[in-house]
Amino acid sequence: MLVKCSNPSRMIKSKYCLLTLINVFFSSSVFAQMTLSPREIEFKDVSQSQKVFVTYDGKPVLPGEITKIVSGVHKSGNQVPETAAGSTHISDYSFMFDFKANDDGSITLTPKNGLLEIGTYDLFVHTIYGTVTGSIDANLRGSIPVRPLPPTKPPRFTYDIKLPDYASGQLISIDLGPDTENTYSWYIDGEVHSSGLGNTSFRARPATGTHEISFIARDSDGVVVSTWSDTVNVSE
C-alpha cells in the first residue's frame, strides 16, 4: 500500500510519514492470519467424519491453495527413533485418515476402516500462505468394533504366542518385551483395547466366551512391522 507524504523535507513530518508507513505495514501483516476452526477435533466413533475450516485473512483457503495435510505425533528425547535427523521427530499417522479439501474452505476428516487408534495427534495443514495446526483426539472406547485391516506387506518380525484357556475373571497377561520405537495397538474382537508407543504389554479380563486377541505394530512412519492374533476361550 502506498502512502503519500507532503513536505518530506520537514523532519517532523518525515518522521510522521515513516511511522505511518510502519503502521500500515504492521496492520496488514497482523490481520492477514491463518486460522483453523475448530482447533480441536474429537472422534468418539470410527464411523463419524469431522470438518474443520481453514481461512487466510478471513477468506476460505481453497483446495488448490492447500499443499499438504498431515496428522502425526511429536516425539522427543528418548522417544526419537534412531533414524531421526534431529532431537525431535514427527511420526506420520496420516494413514489413519482420509482428508478431503472442499471448495468452501473446509477439510473433511474421515477415519479409515480399521486403522484409527486411540490417541492424540497433531494436525498440520500446509498451504501456500503458511501452516496452521490443530489437534485430533481419538477416544474410541465404547465405539462400534471394527476389525483391523491386514497389512499389505509381510511383517518384519513375528511372534508365536499360543493362549491357554482362562476362567471367568482371570487376568490375561501378555508381555512382548521392551520396544521404544514402534507403536502397538491391541484389539479384543476387533475393537481397540489400548494403543501407544512401546505399548508391548496387554492386560484384560474378557467376558465369558470366545474372543480374538490381536495387535498391530507400526513404525514411526506408520508402516506395519508386526502383527499377531489368537483365539482365547474364557469359561464360567
C-alpha positions as CSV (number, residue, x, y, z in Angstrom):
1,M,0.0,0.0,0.0
2,L,1.4,3.5,-1.0
3,V,1.2,6.4,1.5
4,K,1.9,9.8,0.1
5,C,3.6,12.3,2.5
6,S,3.6,16.1,2.0
7,N,6.6,18.3,2.6
8,P,9.1,15.5,3.2
9,S,11.9,18.0,3.8
10,R,10.5,18.8,7.2
11,M,11.9,16.5,9.9
12,I,8.7,16.2,12.0
13,K,6.5,15.3,9.0
14,S,9.1,12.9,7.7
15,K,9.1,11.0,11.0
16,Y,5.3,11.1,10.9
17,C,5.3,9.6,7.4
18,L,7.7,6.9,8.4
19,L,5.6,5.9,11.3
20,T,2.5,5.9,9.1
21,L,4.2,3.5,6.7
22,I,5.3,1.2,9.5
23,N,1.7,1.2,11.0
24,V,0.2,0.4,7.6
25,F,2.7,-2.5,7.1
26,F,2.2,-3.8,10.6
27,S,-1.6,-3.6,10.3
28,S,-1.6,-5.5,7.0
29,S,0.6,-8.3,8.5
30,V,-1.4,-8.6,11.7
31,F,-4.8,-9.1,10.1
32,A,-3.5,-11.5,7.4
33,Q,-3.6,-14.5,9.6
34,M,-4.4,-18.2,9.1
35,T,-7.0,-19.8,11.3
36,L,-8.2,-23.4,11.8
37,S,-11.7,-23.8,13.3
38,P,-12.2,-25.8,15.4
39,R,-8.6,-26.2,16.6
40,E,-9.5,-29.4,18.4
41,I,-11.2,-32.3,16.7
42,E,-12.6,-35.3,18.6
43,F,-13.5,-38.7,17.3
44,K,-15.6,-40.9,19.6
45,D,-16.7,-43.4,16.9
46,V,-14.8,-44.8,13.9
47,S,-17.8,-44.3,11.6
48,Q,-18.0,-40.5,12.0
49,S,-16.4,-37.7,10.0
50,Q,-15.4,-34.2,11.1
51,K,-15.0,-30.9,9.4
52,V,-12.5,-28.1,10.1
53,F,-12.4,-24.7,8.3
54,V,-9.2,-23.1,7.1
55,T,-9.1,-19.3,6.4
56,Y,-6.5,-16.8,5.5
57,D,-7.1,-13.1,6.1
58,G,-10.7,-14.0,6.8
59,K,-11.3,-15.8,3.5
60,P,-11.6,-19.6,2.9
61,V,-8.5,-21.4,1.8
62,L,-9.4,-23.2,-1.4
63,P,-8.3,-26.8,-2.3
64,G,-5.8,-25.5,-4.9
65,E,-4.1,-23.4,-2.2
66,I,-3.5,-26.4,0.2
67,T,-0.2,-28.2,-0.5
68,K,-0.3,-31.0,2.1
69,I,-2.3,-32.3,5.1
70,V,-0.6,-34.4,7.7
71,S,-1.6,-35.9,11.0
72,G,1.2,-37.1,13.3
73,V,2.8,-37.3,16.7
74,H,5.8,-35.2,18.0
75,K,8.5,-37.3,19.6
76,S,11.4,-36.0,21.5
77,G,14.2,-37.2,23.8
78,N,14.3,-41.0,24.3
79,Q,11.3,-41.4,22.1
80,V,13.1,-40.2,19.0
81,P,13.8,-43.1,16.5
82,E,17.5,-43.7,15.8
83,T,16.8,-42.8,12.2
84,A,15.6,-39.3,13.1
85,A,17.7,-36.4,11.8
86,G,17.5,-34.2,14.9
87,S,16.4,-34.2,18.5
88,T,12.7,-34.1,17.5
89,H,10.7,-36.2,15.1
90,I,7.2,-36.2,13.6
91,S,5.8,-39.7,13.3
92,D,3.3,-39.6,10.4
93,Y,-0.1,-41.1,11.2
94,S,-1.8,-39.7,8.1
95,F,-2.6,-43.3,7.1
96,M,-5.4,-43.4,9.6
97,F,-7.4,-40.7,7.9
98,D,-8.9,-39.6,4.6
99,F,-8.5,-35.9,4.1
100,K,-10.7,-34.1,1.6
101,A,-10.4,-30.3,0.9
102,N,-13.7,-28.7,0.0
103,D,-14.5,-25.6,-2.1
104,D,-16.0,-23.8,1.0
105,G,-12.6,-23.8,2.8
106,S,-13.4,-26.8,4.9
107,I,-11.5,-30.1,5.2
108,T,-13.4,-33.3,5.9
109,L,-11.5,-35.8,8.1
110,T,-12.7,-39.4,7.9
111,P,-11.2,-42.3,9.8
112,K,-10.0,-45.2,7.6
113,N,-11.7,-48.6,8.3
114,G,-9.7,-50.5,11.0
115,L,-6.8,-48.1,11.2
116,L,-7.8,-45.3,13.6
117,E,-6.2,-45.8,17.0
118,I,-6.8,-44.3,20.5
119,G,-4.5,-41.3,21.0
120,T,-3.9,-37.6,20.4
121,Y,-2.4,-36.4,17.2
122,D,-1.3,-33.1,15.7
123,L,-2.9,-31.9,12.5
124,F,-0.8,-29.9,10.1
125,V,-2.4,-28.1,7.2
126,H,0.3,-26.7,4.8
127,T,-0.8,-24.0,2.4
128,I,0.7,-21.5,0.0
129,Y,0.2,-18.9,2.8
130,G,1.9,-21.0,5.6
131,T,1.0,-23.8,8.0
132,V,-1.8,-23.9,10.6
133,T,-2.0,-26.6,13.2
134,G,-4.7,-28.3,15.3
135,S,-5.2,-31.5,17.3
136,I,-7.1,-34.7,16.9
137,D,-8.3,-36.6,19.9
138,A,-9.3,-40.2,19.1
139,N,-11.2,-41.6,22.1
140,L,-12.8,-44.7,20.7
141,R,-13.7,-46.6,23.9
142,G,-17.2,-48.0,23.6
143,S,-17.4,-47.4,19.9
144,I,-18.6,-49.9,17.3
145,P,-16.0,-52.7,16.9
146,V,-14.1,-52.5,13.6
147,R,-11.8,-55.4,12.7
148,P,-8.2,-54.2,11.9
149,L,-7.2,-54.4,8.3
150,P,-4.4,-56.9,7.5
151,P,-1.1,-55.4,6.5
152,T,-0.3,-55.1,2.8
153,K,3.3,-56.3,3.2
154,P,4.8,-59.2,5.3
155,P,5.7,-58.1,8.8
156,R,9.3,-57.6,9.7
157,F,9.1,-59.8,12.8
158,T,6.6,-62.2,14.1
159,Y,5.5,-63.7,17.5
160,D,4.5,-67.3,18.1
161,I,2.2,-66.9,21.1
162,K,-0.5,-69.5,22.0
163,L,-3.0,-68.5,24.6
164,P,-4.4,-71.1,27.0
165,D,-8.0,-71.3,28.2
166,Y,-9.0,-68.9,31.0
167,A,-11.6,-68.9,33.7
168,S,-14.1,-66.0,34.1
169,G,-12.4,-63.1,35.9
170,Q,-8.9,-64.4,35.3
171,L,-6.4,-61.9,34.0
172,I,-5.0,-62.4,30.5
173,S,-1.4,-61.1,30.6
174,I,0.9,-60.8,27.5
175,D,4.4,-59.2,27.5
176,L,6.3,-58.9,24.3
177,G,9.4,-57.3,25.8
178,P,10.7,-53.7,25.5
179,D,10.4,-51.7,22.2
180,T,10.7,-47.9,22.3
181,E,10.5,-47.3,18.5
182,N,7.2,-48.9,17.4
183,T,3.5,-48.2,18.3
184,Y,1.4,-51.2,19.4
185,S,-2.4,-51.3,19.1
186,W,-4.1,-54.1,20.9
187,Y,-7.6,-55.4,20.0
188,I,-10.3,-57.6,21.5
189,D,-12.6,-59.0,18.8
190,G,-11.5,-56.2,16.5
191,E,-12.2,-53.3,19.0
192,V,-9.3,-51.2,20.1
193,H,-8.3,-52.1,23.7
194,S,-5.2,-50.0,24.0
195,S,-2.6,-48.2,21.8
196,G,0.6,-46.4,22.3
197,L,4.4,-46.1,21.6
198,G,6.2,-49.0,23.1
199,N,2.9,-50.4,24.4
200,T,4.1,-54.1,24.3
201,S,2.0,-55.3,27.3
202,F,-1.6,-56.4,27.3
203,R,-3.8,-56.9,30.3
204,A,-7.5,-57.7,30.2
205,R,-10.3,-59.8,31.8
206,P,-12.7,-60.5,28.8
207,A,-16.2,-61.7,29.5
208,T,-17.2,-65.4,29.3
209,G,-17.0,-66.7,25.7
210,T,-14.6,-67.0,22.8
211,H,-12.5,-63.9,21.9
212,E,-9.9,-62.9,19.4
213,I,-6.9,-61.1,20.9
214,S,-4.6,-59.3,18.5
215,F,-2.1,-56.5,18.0
216,I,-0.7,-54.5,15.1
217,A,2.7,-52.8,15.5
218,R,3.7,-49.8,13.3
219,D,7.0,-47.9,13.0
220,S,7.4,-44.1,13.1
221,D,6.2,-43.8,9.5
222,G,3.1,-45.9,10.1
223,V,4.4,-49.0,8.3
224,V,3.2,-52.3,9.8
225,V,6.2,-54.1,11.3
226,S,4.4,-56.9,13.1
227,T,1.0,-58.5,13.6
228,W,-0.3,-61.3,15.8
229,S,-3.7,-62.8,16.8
230,D,-5.0,-65.8,18.6
231,T,-8.3,-67.0,19.9
232,V,-8.9,-67.5,23.7
233,N,-11.7,-69.3,25.4
234,V,-13.0,-67.9,28.7
235,S,-15.2,-70.3,30.7
236,E,-17.6,-69.6,33.5
